[in-house]
Amino acid sequence: MKSAISAAVAVIALGSTSCGTNDTATRAAAAPASTARTASASPRPAGTGPLTKDIVRADLDTAAADAGMPANAPDYARTFEDAPAASPPSCAVAFRALGDETAPLDFARFKAVVGALRAREWQQSGGLREHENVDGTIGDALAVLKQRGWTIDAKYEAATEGSMVTLTAYDQTCMKKHLPGPPG
């Protein structure tokens, strides 16, 4: 079942990839976070109750803002928000920041957003997996974080035109309900 969930998450993330967008509004740098927001990182009491999509959305958005990431790409997020009920994408919440010359997005910001999520009680599962380019810079990286039945796949991808950070959070119970079972 775990491999089926991983495969579905990969399909969701890859199927929702949108290259070539030129929406400058989505690339505007987020305003620096206030100390008040950092002090109260999580929008709910520690360790209580289930996580709702709204809580997870708030965690993704505020962690990204705290890390100085550009704003969420609305077309990417809408793919999940407008997904048909009872489909695997309906079980997920997504955030994608696109960097460019005016709002650079580097590996340090990726590590900062992972750190901001950890400050919101998301537990990193395994280490940060990163791959270096020939020139020694980080070309891509992946971190997996978990909390109360949810998993976040945090990905960093460097590109010559600009880099990208994608945060895809999915409700594990919901995914199990909406994935096809094993054959036969």
C-alpha positions as a Markdown table, in Angstrom:
| # | Residue | x | y | z |
|---|---|---|---|---|
| 1 | Met | 0.0 | 0.0 | 0.0 |
| 2 | Lys | 2.9 | 2.4 | 0.8 |
| 3 | Ser | 4.3 | 2.0 | -2.7 |
| 4 | Ala | 0.8 | 2.6 | -4.2 |
| 5 | Ile | 0.5 | 5.9 | -2.1 |
| 6 | Ser | 4.1 | 6.9 | -3.2 |
| 7 | Ala | 3.2 | 6.2 | -6.8 |
| 8 | Ala | 0.0 | 8.2 | -6.6 |
| 9 | Val | 1.7 | 11.1 | -5.0 |
| 10 | Ala | 4.4 | 11.1 | -7.7 |
| 11 | Val | 1.6 | 11.0 | -10.4 |
| 12 | Ile | -0.2 | 13.9 | -8.6 |
| 13 | Ala | 3.0 | 16.0 | -8.4 |
| 14 | Leu | 4.3 | 15.2 | -11.8 |
| 15 | Gly | 0.9 | 15.4 | -13.5 |
| 16 | Ser | 0.4 | 18.9 | -12.0 |
| 17 | Thr | 3.7 | 20.2 | -13.2 |
| 18 | Ser | 3.3 | 23.4 | -15.2 |
| 19 | Cys | 6.4 | 24.7 | -16.9 |
| 20 | Gly | 6.6 | 28.0 | -18.8 |
| 21 | Thr | 4.4 | 30.1 | -16.7 |
| 22 | Asn | 5.2 | 33.8 | -16.9 |
| 23 | Asp | 2.8 | 35.1 | -14.2 |
| 24 | Thr | 5.0 | 37.7 | -12.5 |
| 25 | Ala | 2.5 | 38.0 | -9.7 |
| 26 | Thr | 3.2 | 34.4 | -8.6 |
| 27 | Arg | 6.9 | 35.2 | -8.5 |
| 28 | Ala | 6.7 | 38.3 | -6.3 |
| 29 | Ala | 8.7 | 37.7 | -3.1 |
| 30 | Ala | 6.7 | 37.1 | 0.0 |
| 31 | Ala | 6.9 | 39.8 | 2.7 |
| 32 | Pro | 9.3 | 38.9 | 5.6 |
| 33 | Ala | 7.5 | 37.2 | 8.4 |
| 34 | Ser | 6.9 | 39.0 | 11.6 |
| 35 | Thr | 8.4 | 37.8 | 14.8 |
| 36 | Ala | 4.8 | 37.3 | 16.1 |
| 37 | Arg | 4.1 | 34.7 | 13.4 |
| 38 | Thr | 7.4 | 32.9 | 14.1 |
| 39 | Ala | 6.6 | 32.8 | 17.8 |
| 40 | Ser | 3.2 | 31.2 | 17.2 |
| 41 | Ala | 4.2 | 29.0 | 14.3 |
| 42 | Ser | 1.4 | 26.5 | 14.4 |
| 43 | Pro | -2.3 | 27.6 | 14.1 |
| 44 | Arg | -3.5 | 25.0 | 16.6 |
| 45 | Pro | -2.5 | 23.7 | 20.1 |
| 46 | Ala | 0.5 | 21.4 | 20.1 |
| 47 | Gly | -0.4 | 17.7 | 19.7 |
| 48 | Thr | -4.2 | 18.0 | 19.7 |
| 49 | Gly | -6.8 | 17.0 | 17.2 |
| 50 | Pro | -6.7 | 15.9 | 13.6 |
| 51 | Leu | -5.1 | 18.1 | 11.0 |
| 52 | Thr | -7.5 | 19.6 | 8.5 |
| 53 | Lys | -6.7 | 20.8 | 5.0 |
| 54 | Asp | -7.0 | 24.4 | 6.3 |
| 55 | Ile | -4.4 | 23.8 | 9.0 |
| 56 | Val | -2.0 | 22.1 | 6.6 |
| 57 | Arg | -2.5 | 24.9 | 4.0 |
| 58 | Ala | -1.7 | 27.4 | 6.8 |
| 59 | Asp | 1.5 | 25.5 | 7.7 |
| 60 | Leu | 2.7 | 25.4 | 4.1 |
| 61 | Asp | 1.9 | 29.1 | 3.4 |
| 62 | Thr | 3.3 | 30.5 | 6.6 |
| 63 | Ala | 6.4 | 28.2 | 6.5 |
| 64 | Ala | 7.1 | 29.4 | 3.0 |
| 65 | Ala | 6.6 | 33.1 | 3.9 |
| 66 | Asp | 8.8 | 32.7 | 7.0 |
| 67 | Ala | 11.6 | 31.3 | 4.7 |
| 68 | Gly | 11.2 | 34.3 | 2.4 |
| 69 | Met | 9.8 | 32.2 | -0.5 |
| 70 | Pro | 8.0 | 33.7 | -3.5 |
| 71 | Ala | 4.2 | 33.5 | -3.4 |
| 72 | Asn | 2.4 | 30.2 | -4.2 |
| 73 | Ala | 1.8 | 29.6 | -7.9 |
| 74 | Pro | -2.0 | 29.8 | -8.0 |
| 75 | Asp | -2.5 | 27.6 | -11.1 |
| 76 | Tyr | -0.5 | 24.8 | -9.4 |
| 77 | Ala | -2.4 | 25.0 | -6.1 |
| 78 | Arg | -5.8 | 25.2 | -7.9 |
| 79 | Thr | -5.1 | 21.8 | -9.5 |
| 80 | Phe | -5.5 | 20.3 | -6.1 |
| 81 | Glu | -8.2 | 22.6 | -4.7 |
| 82 | Asp | -10.4 | 22.0 | -7.8 |
| 83 | Ala | -9.8 | 18.2 | -7.9 |
| 84 | Pro | -12.9 | 16.1 | -8.0 |
| 85 | Ala | -14.0 | 14.7 | -4.7 |
| 86 | Ala | -12.9 | 11.2 | -4.0 |
| 87 | Ser | -9.8 | 11.5 | -6.2 |
| 88 | Pro | -6.2 | 11.3 | -5.0 |
| 89 | Pro | -5.5 | 15.0 | -5.7 |
| 90 | Ser | -8.5 | 15.9 | -3.5 |
| 91 | Cys | -6.5 | 14.4 | -0.6 |
| 92 | Ala | -3.7 | 16.8 | -1.1 |
| 93 | Val | -2.7 | 20.4 | -0.5 |
| 94 | Ala | 0.1 | 22.0 | -2.6 |
| 95 | Phe | 2.4 | 24.9 | -2.7 |
| 96 | Arg | 4.9 | 25.8 | -5.5 |
| 97 | Ala | 7.3 | 28.7 | -5.4 |
| 98 | Leu | 9.1 | 29.7 | -8.7 |
| 99 | Gly | 12.3 | 31.6 | -8.5 |
| 100 | Asp | 13.7 | 33.9 | -11.2 |
| 101 | Glu | 16.2 | 36.7 | -11.6 |
| 102 | Thr | 14.1 | 39.2 | -9.7 |
| 103 | Ala | 13.1 | 36.7 | -6.9 |
| 104 | Pro | 15.9 | 34.1 | -6.7 |
| 105 | Leu | 15.1 | 30.8 | -5.0 |
| 106 | Asp | 18.1 | 28.9 | -3.8 |
| 107 | Phe | 18.9 | 25.8 | -1.8 |
| 108 | Ala | 19.3 | 27.8 | 1.4 |
| 109 | Arg | 15.7 | 28.9 | 1.2 |
| 110 | Phe | 14.6 | 25.3 | 0.6 |
| 111 | Lys | 16.4 | 24.3 | 3.8 |
| 112 | Ala | 14.8 | 27.3 | 5.6 |
| 113 | Val | 11.3 | 26.2 | 4.6 |
| 114 | Val | 12.0 | 22.6 | 5.8 |
| 115 | Gly | 13.2 | 24.1 | 9.0 |
| 116 | Ala | 10.1 | 26.3 | 9.3 |
| 117 | Leu | 7.9 | 23.2 | 8.8 |
| 118 | Arg | 9.9 | 21.4 | 11.5 |
| 119 | Ala | 9.2 | 24.3 | 13.8 |
| 120 | Arg | 5.5 | 23.6 | 13.2 |
| 121 | Glu | 5.9 | 20.1 | 14.6 |
| 122 | Trp | 6.4 | 18.3 | 11.2 |
| 123 | Gln | 8.8 | 15.5 | 11.8 |
| 124 | Gln | 11.4 | 14.9 | 9.1 |
| 125 | Ser | 11.4 | 11.3 | 8.0 |
| 126 | Gly | 15.0 | 10.4 | 7.1 |
| 127 | Gly | 17.6 | 12.9 | 6.1 |
| 128 | Leu | 17.6 | 15.5 | 3.4 |
| 129 | Arg | 18.3 | 13.8 | 0.1 |
| 130 | Glu | 20.2 | 16.0 | -2.3 |
| 131 | His | 22.0 | 15.7 | -5.6 |
| 132 | Glu | 24.9 | 17.9 | -6.7 |
| 133 | Asn | 25.4 | 19.2 | -10.2 |
| 134 | Val | 28.7 | 18.8 | -11.9 |
| 135 | Asp | 29.7 | 22.3 | -10.7 |
| 136 | Gly | 29.1 | 21.3 | -7.1 |
| 137 | Thr | 25.9 | 23.2 | -6.6 |
| 138 | Ile | 22.7 | 21.4 | -5.4 |
| 139 | Gly | 20.6 | 20.5 | -8.4 |
| 140 | Asp | 17.7 | 18.9 | -6.6 |
| 141 | Ala | 16.7 | 17.8 | -3.1 |
| 142 | Leu | 13.9 | 16.0 | -1.3 |
| 143 | Ala | 12.7 | 16.1 | 2.3 |
| 144 | Val | 9.8 | 14.0 | 3.7 |
| 145 | Leu | 8.0 | 15.4 | 6.7 |
| 146 | Lys | 5.1 | 13.8 | 8.7 |
| 147 | Gln | 2.6 | 14.8 | 11.3 |
| 148 | Arg | -0.7 | 13.3 | 12.5 |
| 149 | Gly | -1.6 | 11.2 | 9.4 |
| 150 | Trp | -0.2 | 13.7 | 6.8 |
| 151 | Thr | 3.0 | 13.6 | 4.8 |
| 152 | Ile | 4.7 | 16.4 | 3.0 |
| 153 | Asp | 7.1 | 15.8 | 0.1 |
| 154 | Ala | 9.2 | 18.9 | -0.1 |
| 155 | Lys | 11.2 | 19.2 | -3.3 |
| 156 | Tyr | 13.8 | 21.6 | -4.6 |
| 157 | Glu | 14.8 | 21.8 | -8.3 |
| 158 | Ala | 17.4 | 24.1 | -9.7 |
| 159 | Ala | 17.2 | 25.3 | -13.3 |
| 160 | Thr | 19.0 | 27.8 | -15.5 |
| 161 | Glu | 16.0 | 30.1 | -15.8 |
| 162 | Gly | 15.0 | 29.8 | -12.2 |
| 163 | Ser | 14.5 | 27.3 | -9.4 |
| 164 | Met | 11.4 | 25.8 | -7.9 |
| 165 | Val | 10.3 | 24.5 | -4.5 |
| 166 | Thr | 7.2 | 22.3 | -4.4 |
| 167 | Leu | 5.5 | 21.3 | -1.1 |
| 168 | Thr | 2.9 | 18.6 | -1.6 |
| 169 | Ala | 1.0 | 17.5 | 1.6 |
| 170 | Tyr | -1.3 | 14.6 | 1.5 |
| 171 | Asp | -3.7 | 13.0 | 3.9 |
| 172 | Gln | -2.6 | 9.3 | 4.2 |
| 173 | Thr | -6.0 | 8.0 | 5.2 |
| 174 | Cys | -7.8 | 9.8 | 2.4 |
| 175 | Met | -5.2 | 8.5 | -0.1 |
| 176 | Lys | -5.8 | 4.9 | 1.0 |
| 177 | Lys | -9.5 | 5.4 | 0.5 |
| 178 | His | -9.2 | 6.7 | -3.0 |
| 179 | Leu | -6.4 | 4.6 | -4.5 |
| 180 | Pro | -7.3 | 1.5 | -6.4 |
| 181 | Gly | -6.7 | -1.7 | -4.5 |
| 182 | Pro | -4.2 | -4.4 | -5.6 |
| 183 | Pro | -5.4 | -6.5 | -8.5 |
| 184 | Gly | -7.3 | -9.7 | -8.0 |
